[in-house]
Amino acid sequence: MPMLRRRAVTAGLLAAPFVARAADPIRLRVSLDTAPSHMRNVSFADYLAKLEAASKGAIKGEIFSSGALFADRDVAKALLQGQAEMAAPGTWIVSAFIPDAELFQLPAFYGTTLETQHRVTDGKIGGLIGAQIQQKLRVRVLGPWLDLGFNNWYSTKKPLNSVADLAGLKIRNSGGVGQAWRARFFGGIPNTTAWPDVPLALSQGTFDAISSTDESCASSKLWEAGLRYGLRDHSFLGEYVPLVSDAFMGKLPAELQKLLIDTWAENIPAYRVNMDAAQTKAANTLAENKVVVVVPTADEIAATRKRMMPETDQLARDLKLTPEIVKMLAEQLA
């Protein structure tokens, strides 16, 4: 009997680790290259908390901020190789694989509104681009895209009173043919640098100016790196595309797959509102830290857009946009 009891106890101890592992939550790693205070990170932190609660702890999310896992430019490969399960790269990053994601660099979007942008991203055109993303990158587009906010121009030494002041400046952008074209159109010299490297490069004079948003500049406290001036012309609206690895989704039971998608759909309207509010707050923060920003008049914006429009056809070819999508856009915005 003592021998039998010892064997029973031993068997129980051996079985316990297996039971514990089976009960472990599913790990969901989210790779973002912006700072923890950036509203993209804040939005995803809220999403993961709601997802964990809704799944009763079955899914445990973790955000890796500031490029701790990968810069956004590398997340497509990371998702494919199973080194992260979720990411939200900008359309300018996605365009390296799906050229139609650069559609928003066309002159028609210069000085655009949120309503105009959402008509495109949430409509048929956005759906066609999303289908390409899913097929080529082997990911699932989680749902509606997350607005980053309007990109503007910011500089260290030269005041920016109009787009004419961009001439001759070396201007950092986040990537893509379209942003480089915009810099050249205004007489600037394009430079592409990943966001985690921007503060140091800016302070060292690697470039004279950047194309970014109020919120990105404020969340990284770029005035500490020498940022002094800005031109808030709403050059284009940046969008983040929420992606989940196909391999990860395939491992989840149907009810958890649905939960991921439904939780995002329920909360994206609030996240968009929060992102827009964050841009307003960031604009005030920049002003408080002595960054002098000029806002062009509506007439100046319209005149600049009119000057850019003749470049549309050639730019669309350079961006390798699908002609049918360009035609759909022209009809939608007419």
N, C-alpha and C positions, 0 to 999 in steps of 0.2 A: 504493500500500500504506500509506504513512503516513496518508493521508487516511482510509482505511478503518479503520485502528486507532483514530484519533481519534474517529471516529463510534461505534465499538464501545464505547470508554471512556465517551463522553458518554451513550450509551444506558444503560450499566450504572449510572452515577451517578443518572440520572433514575429508574431502576427501584428503586433501593435504598430510598428513603423509603417507597414503597408496600409493599415487603416488610416493613419494620420496623413499619408501622402494622398490618398484618394479623396480626403476631405479638403485638401489645400485649394485655395481659390485659384482661378485661372489668371495668369499674369498678363497684363496689357500694358506694354511699354509705349509711351508716346514721345516721339522725338521732335523737339522744337528748338530752333536756334535763336529765338528771342529771349529776353530777360524774363525772370519770373514775374516781374511787375507789369509786363506787357499784357494788354488785354486779350491777345490770342491765348497766352498761357493761362490767364485768369479764367477765360471762357472754358478751356479744356479742363482745368481743375474742377470747375463747377460741374461740367458734364460727367467727369469720372466719378465725382462724389454721388451724383444722382444715379449713375449707372450701377455703382456698387450697392446703393440702397435699394434700387429697384430689383436687382438680381439677388438680394438678400445675402450679399457677400460672395456670391459665386464668381464674380469678376472683380479683380483688384487692379486698379490702374495706377500707373506711376509716370509722372512727367519728368523727362530729362531736358532741362532748359539750357539756354545759352550754348547750344551745340555740344552739350556734354556727351551725347551719343554721336550725333552726326550734324553737320551743317545741312541746311535744307537741300542744297544742290546734290547731296549724296543719299537722300532718304529713299528715293525710288529703288535704288539698288539694295539698300538696307531692308526695305520691306520685302523685296523679292527673295533675299537670302535669309529671311527670318531673324534679322538682327534687331528689328523693331516690329511692332504690330500696327502702329498707327502713326500718322504724321499729317501735316497740313501745309504742304508747300504752296508758295504763291504761283499764280498762273505763269509768271515770268520764268519760274523754274520748270514747271511742267512743259512749257513750250519747247524745251530741248528735246522732248520726246513726241509731243503732240503740237505741231506748229499752230493749229487753230486756237490754242489757248492764248496766243498773242493777239487775237482779234481786238482786244481792248486797247491796243496801242494805236489803232487807227485814229486819224485826226477827228473823226466824228465824235469821239469820246472826250476830246479836250474840253475842260470846263463843264463836264457832264453833271447830272444829278443822280442821287441814289435811286430814284424811281426809274430813271431811264436804264441804269445799269441792271437793276433787278428784273426789268422786263426782258432783258436779254439772258441773264444768267439763269433765271428761274423758268424760262420759256423753252421753246423748241431748240433754239440755238445752243443754249447751255446743256440741254439734254444730249444733243449730238456730240458736243465736245466731251461730255462725261462718258458717253459710250466708247469713244476712242480711248480715253484714259483707262477705262476698265479693261479693254481688250489688250492694249499694248503693254500696260504696266502690271497686269495681273493683280489688280486691286479692286476693291469695291469703293465707289464714291459714296460716302456715308449719307449724304443728303445735300440740301442747299448750301451754297458756298458762304464762307464767313468773310464779311467785308474787312479789309485791313483799314482802308480809309484813303483819302485823296493824297496822291503824291504831289509834292511841291518841290521847290528848289531852296537849298540852304548853303551858305558860304561862311568862310572863316574871316576873310580880310576885305572882300569887295562888297559894298552895299548892293543890294538887288532891288532896283526900283522898277525894272521891267525886264522882259525876256532878253532885251538887247544887252543887258549887263552880263549875260551868261557867256557871251563871246570871249573866247580865249581861255576860259576856265577849264581845268581838268576836273571832270564831274563823275563822282562815283555813282554807279547804279547797281541794282541787285541782280542783273543778268537779263539776257534775252536780246534779240535783235532790235526790237521795238524801242527799248529805252536808249540803246546806243544811237539809234536813228534820231530820237528826239534831241539828244545832246548835240549831235552834229548839226541838226536842222537849225538850232539856235546859235551855232558857232562854237560850241564847246567840244572838248576832247573826252570821249567816253572812257570810263574805267570801271571794271567789274570787280567788286570786293565783297566777300561773304560778310554778313552783318556782324558776327562776333569779332571780326578783325577791324571793324570800322573805327571805334574810338581811338585805338592806338595809331592807326594809319592817318586819321584826321589830325591828331595832335602832332604827328611827325611831318605833316605837310605832303604826304603821299599824293593827295589830291586837294584841290582848292574848294570844292563844293560837293554836295551830294544831292541825289534825288531820293526823297524818302517822305515820311509822313510826320506830322506834328507829334503823334503819340510815340512813334519809334524813336524820334530824337529826344523826347522828354524822358521816356522810360530808361534810356541809356545815359541821360544827363550829358548830352553832347556839348553843352556849353563848357563843361570842364575840359573838353578836348579842343576847345577853340571856336566852337560854333558861335557866330555873332549876328548873321543876317539871314533873312528868308524872303521868298516870294511865293505867296500862297495863291497859286493860279489854278489849283485842281487840275493838274496836268493830265492825270488819269486816275482811275480808282483801282487800287490794288485789291485782289481777291485771293483768299486762301481756299484751297480745295481739300476738304477733309477726306483722307484716304485710310482704308483698312486693308491689310494684307489679305489676299484671297486665301492663302494657306491658313491664316488664323481663323478667318470666318468659316472655312470648311471644317475646322475642328469643333466648332460650336454646335450644340443642338439647335434646332430650328427656332425654339422659343427665345434663346439668347441672341441669336442673329437678329431676330425681330426687335428685341429689346434695345440693341445697339442703335438700330435705325430709328425706332420710334422715339427714343429718348433724345436723340439729336433733333429730330423734326419738331418735337414739342418745345425745345428750348432755343432753337436758332433765331426765332423772331426777337427774343429778349437779348440774345448775344449781339445781334446786329444793332439794336438800339444802344446797348452798352458800348459797343465799339465806336459808334458815332459820338456818343456823349464823351467818351474818353478822348477823342480828337479835340473836342471843344475844351475840355479840361486841360489837355496838353498844350493847346495854344496859349492858354492863360499862364501855364507854368513856364513856357518859353519866354513870354513877356516879362514875367516876374524875375527871370534870370538874365534880363537885359539882352535878349535876342530880338533884334528889330526886324519885324516882318511887315512887308508891304502887301496889300491886297489889291489886285487890279480891279478896275471897274468892269461892269458887265459889257460895256462897249469895247473895252480893251480886250476882254476875253473873246468876244465875238470876232473882232478884227484879226486876232491871232489865229483863231480857228479857220477863218476864211482864207488866210494866207497859207495854212497847212493843207487844206482840202485838196488842191491840185496834185499833191503828192500821194494821194490815196491809192491809186491803181498800182503805181510802181512799188509803194511800200507793201501792199498786199502780196505782190509777187515776191518781193524780197523776204517777206515773212513766211512764204510758202503756204498762204491761206487757201483753203478750199474755195474755188470760185463760187460754188453754190451757196456756201455760208456767207460769203461777202455780199452776194446778191440778196440773200434773205435779210441781212442786216440793213442794207440800203432801203429795202422795202419797209422794214419795221420802223426805221427812224425817219422815214419820209414824212 
